[in-house]
C-alpha cells in the first residue's frame, strides 16, 4: 500500500520514457504526519526541500510518483571488510557533521542551516563547501555513517556492462583441460540468446529454459550435418566454443521482462487475472479520520488451558484489531476464544458512538 510513508523511502517522480524522472529520499517526517523533507539523490547541488504528506500520497495514488524498492545509492559494508584508511576517512567526516545531522529538523531549514554550518566550519577548521558535500552524501545515500565512505567503487565503472575481451571471464572450469575454458558472452552471443528466448521460450508451449537452451544450440551452434540411414544428424561445435547453460540463464535473468514473458507464455488474460501489479489503495474515497475502518483477525500460535484443570486445553485465542484507515491508528482491540467470524465485529459497532 502507498498510504504509509517512512524515512529513507525513495520516491520517483516523472516518466522514464522522456528521461524527466527525479528520485527523492524522504529525510524526515513530522510527528503529526503533515510535512516531510526530501532530497534529490542524483543532484550534485541539491538541498532538502519541504513537501506535504498529502501532496506525496496524492501523487502516488494518481501515478505521478511511485515508490522504489531498490536503493541504488545505499552503501552496505561490513566493518570487518573496511581497511583502516576507509574507516579514518568516514570517521573524520562523521565527526564534522554528526552534530548537524542529528539536529533535525533545523538542519533541513535553509534559514537555519547556514549559521549551523558556519559554526561547525570554524570549530573543525574545514570549509563550508566540504561540510555541504558531507551532508549531501549522508542524506542522499541513506542517512548512515557508511554513506561517507570514499567512492572507490566508481573508479572501475561498477555495475556497468564491460566489453568482452579475449581472456575468459569468470570462474575457471574444473575440467577446462579436457573441454576448454569456454567463451565470453559478447554482443553477438547476446543477440543469439535474445532470438532463442523470443522464438522458443516466449511461446504458449511454455518450454523450460533448459529446453530453450538445447534448441538454441541445435540451431545456432552446428558445425556440420551428417546423414545416418537417411536421418539428419547435426554435429555441434566443440564444447569449448559453446556458451554454457549457466551463462544463458544469467543473461535471461539480467534482461528478463516479467510482463512480456508472462503474456507471451500464458496470455494477457492470465497476466491481468493473476500476475499484474495491484495499484489500488484503501485510501481512495476517504472523507477523513473515522470514516472507514479495517479489521483483521489473527489466531495466536499458543494454546490456553482451563484455570480449573490445566490438563484441559480450551483452545487458541483470536486477536481482533480495528484500524482507522485514514490515520492508521489502532482504534480497537479484542482477544477471545471465538472463531474469526464477521459476527464478532458487530460487538463493537454501537461503541463507536461513545
DAFENRA-V713633 format. One record per pair of residues at least 4 apart in sequence whose C-alpha atoms are under 8 Angstrom apart, sorted by the first residue. I is the first residue (numbers start at 1). J is the second residue. D is the distance in whole Angstrom. If there is no record, write none. Layout:
I;J;D  I;J;D
This chain:
1;280;8  1;281;6  2;57;7  2;60;7  2;61;7  2;67;8  2;281;7  3;57;6  3;281;7  3;283;7  5;9;7  6;26;7  6;29;8  7;25;8  7;26;5  7;27;6  7;28;6  7;29;7  8;25;6  8;26;5  8;27;6  8;142;6  8;143;7  9;25;6  9;26;6  9;67;7  9;68;7  10;23;7  10;24;6  10;25;5  10;26;7  10;67;6  10;68;5  10;69;8  10;71;7  11;23;6  11;24;5  11;25;6  11;26;8  11;65;7  11;66;6  11;67;5  11;68;6  12;21;7  12;22;6  12;23;4  12;24;6  12;65;5  12;66;5  12;67;6  12;68;7  13;21;5  13;22;5  13;23;6  13;24;8  13;64;6  13;65;5  13;66;7  14;20;6  14;21;4  14;22;6  14;64;6  14;65;7  15;19;6  15;20;6  15;21;5  16;20;7  16;21;6  22;40;7  22;42;8  23;40;6  23;41;6  23;42;7  24;38;6  24;39;5  24;40;4  24;41;6  25;38;5  25;39;5  25;40;7  25;41;7  25;139;8  25;140;7  25;142;8  26;36;7  26;37;6  26;38;5  26;39;7  27;36;7  27;37;5  27;38;5  27;39;7  27;48;8  27;139;7  27;143;8  28;36;5  28;37;5  28;38;7  28;104;8  28;105;7  29;33;6  29;34;8  29;35;6  29;36;4  29;37;7  30;34;6  30;35;6  30;36;6  33;53;7  34;52;6  34;53;5  34;54;7  35;50;7  35;51;6  35;52;4  35;53;5  36;50;6  36;51;5  36;52;6  36;53;6  37;48;6  37;49;5  37;50;5  37;51;6  37;108;7  38;48;5  38;49;5  38;50;6  38;51;7  39;46;7  39;47;6  39;48;5  39;49;6  39;139;7  39;140;7  40;46;6  40;47;8  40;48;8  40;140;7  41;73;8  41;139;8  41;140;5  41;141;7  42;140;8  46;136;7  47;108;8  47;136;7  48;108;6  48;109;8  49;108;7  51;55;7  51;56;7  52;56;7  53;57;6  54;58;6  55;59;6  56;60;6  56;65;8  57;61;6  58;62;6  59;63;6  59;64;5  59;65;5  59;66;8  60;64;6  60;65;5  60;66;6  60;67;8  61;65;8  61;280;8  61;281;8  73;140;7  73;141;5  73;142;7  74;141;5  74;142;5  74;147;7  75;141;7  75;142;8  75;146;6  75;147;6  76;146;7  77;81;7  77;82;7  77;146;7  78;82;7  82;86;6  82;87;7  83;87;6  84;88;6  85;89;6  86;90;6  86;149;6  86;150;7  87;91;6  87;149;8  88;92;6  89;93;6  89;148;8  89;149;7  89;150;7  90;94;6  90;145;7  90;146;7  90;148;5  90;149;5  90;150;8  91;95;6  91;145;8  92;96;7  93;97;7  93;134;7  93;148;7  94;98;5  94;145;7  94;148;7  95;99;8  96;120;7  96;124;7  96;131;7  97;101;6  97;120;8  97;131;7  97;134;7  97;135;7  98;102;6  99;103;6  100;107;6  100;116;7  100;117;8  101;107;7  101;135;7  103;107;6  104;108;7  105;109;7  106;112;6  106;113;7  107;112;7  107;113;5  107;116;8  108;112;8  108;113;7  109;113;6  110;114;7  111;115;8  112;116;7  113;117;6  114;118;6  115;119;6  116;120;6  117;121;6  117;128;7  117;131;7  118;122;6  118;128;7  119;123;6  120;124;6  121;125;6  121;126;5  121;127;6  121;128;6  121;131;7  122;126;7  126;130;7  126;131;7  127;131;7  128;132;6  129;133;6  130;134;6  131;135;6  132;136;6  133;137;6  134;138;6  134;148;7  135;139;6  136;140;6  137;141;6  137;147;6  137;148;7  138;142;7  138;143;5  138;144;6  138;145;7  138;147;5  138;148;6  139;143;5  141;147;5  142;147;7  143;147;7  144;148;8  145;149;8  151;155;8  153;157;7  153;158;6  154;158;6  163;186;7  164;184;6  164;185;7  164;186;6  165;184;8  166;184;8  168;181;7  168;182;7  168;183;6  168;184;6  169;184;6  172;176;7  172;181;7  173;181;6  175;179;6  175;180;8  176;180;5  176;181;5  176;182;8  177;181;8  179;238;8  179;239;6  179;240;6  180;239;7  180;240;5  181;240;6  182;239;7  182;240;4  182;241;6  182;242;7  182;243;7  182;244;8  183;240;7  183;241;6  183;242;7  183;243;6  184;243;8  185;189;6  185;190;6  185;243;7  185;247;8  186;190;6  187;191;6  188;192;6  189;193;6  190;194;6  190;251;8  191;195;6  192;196;6  192;216;8  192;220;8  193;197;6  193;216;8  193;248;7  193;251;8  193;252;8  194;198;6  195;199;6  196;200;6  196;201;7  196;212;7  196;213;8  196;215;8  196;216;6  197;201;5  197;202;6  197;212;7  197;252;8  198;202;5  198;203;8  199;203;7  200;207;7  200;212;6  200;215;7  201;205;8  201;206;6  201;207;6  201;208;7  201;209;7  201;212;6  201;265;8  202;206;7  202;261;6  202;264;5  202;265;5  203;207;8  203;264;6  203;265;5  204;264;7  204;265;5  204;266;6  204;267;8  205;265;7  206;265;6  206;266;8  207;211;6  207;212;6  208;212;6  209;213;6  209;249;7  210;214;6  210;245;7  211;215;6  212;216;6  213;217;6  213;245;7  213;248;7  214;218;6  215;219;6  216;220;6  216;221;8  217;221;5  217;222;7  217;236;8  217;242;8  218;222;6  218;234;7  218;236;7  221;236;6  221;237;6  221;242;7  222;234;6  222;235;6  222;236;4  222;237;6  223;234;8  223;235;6  223;236;5  223;237;5  224;234;6  224;235;5  224;236;7  225;232;7  225;233;6  225;234;4  225;235;6  226;232;6  226;233;5  226;234;6  226;235;7  227;231;5  227;232;5  227;233;6  228;232;7  228;233;7  237;241;6  237;242;7  238;242;7  243;247;6  243;248;7  244;248;6  245;249;6  246;250;6  247;251;6  248;252;6  249;253;6  250;254;6  251;255;6  252;256;6  256;261;8  257;261;6  258;262;6  259;263;6  259;271;8  259;276;8  260;264;6  261;265;6  262;266;6  262;267;7  262;268;8  262;271;6  262;275;8  263;267;4  263;268;5  263;269;8  263;270;7  263;271;6  264;268;8  266;270;6  266;271;7  267;271;6  268;272;6  269;273;6  270;274;6  270;275;7  271;275;5  271;276;6  272;276;5  282;325;7  283;325;7  283;326;7  286;291;7  286;292;7  286;326;7  287;291;6  288;326;6  289;324;7  289;325;7  289;326;5  289;327;6  290;324;6  290;325;8  290;326;7  291;324;8  291;326;8  292;324;6  292;325;6  292;326;7  293;322;7  293;323;6  293;324;5  293;325;5  294;322;6  294;323;5  294;324;6  294;325;6  295;320;7  295;321;6  295;322;5  295;323;6  296;320;6  296;321;5  296;322;7  297;318;7  297;319;6  297;320;4  297;321;6  297;340;6  298;318;6  298;319;5  298;320;7  298;340;8  299;316;7  299;317;6  299;318;4  299;319;6  300;316;6  300;317;6  300;318;6  300;319;7  301;316;7  302;316;6  302;317;7  303;313;7  303;314;7  303;315;6  303;316;5  303;317;7  304;313;6  304;314;6  304;315;6  304;316;6  304;317;7  305;309;7  305;310;5  305;311;7  305;312;5  305;313;4  305;314;5  305;315;7  306;310;5  306;311;7  306;312;6  306;313;6  306;314;6  315;337;7  316;337;6  317;335;7  317;336;5  317;337;5  317;338;8  318;335;6  318;336;5  318;337;6  318;338;7  318;339;7  318;340;7  319;333;7  319;334;6  319;335;5  319;336;7  320;332;8  320;333;6  320;334;5  320;335;6  321;330;7  321;331;8  321;332;6  321;333;5  321;334;7  322;330;6  322;331;6  322;332;5  322;333;6  323;328;6  323;329;6  323;330;4  323;331;6  323;332;7  324;328;5  324;329;5  324;330;6  324;331;6  325;329;8  338;344;8  340;344;7  341;345;8  342;346;7  343;347;8  345;349;7  348;352;7
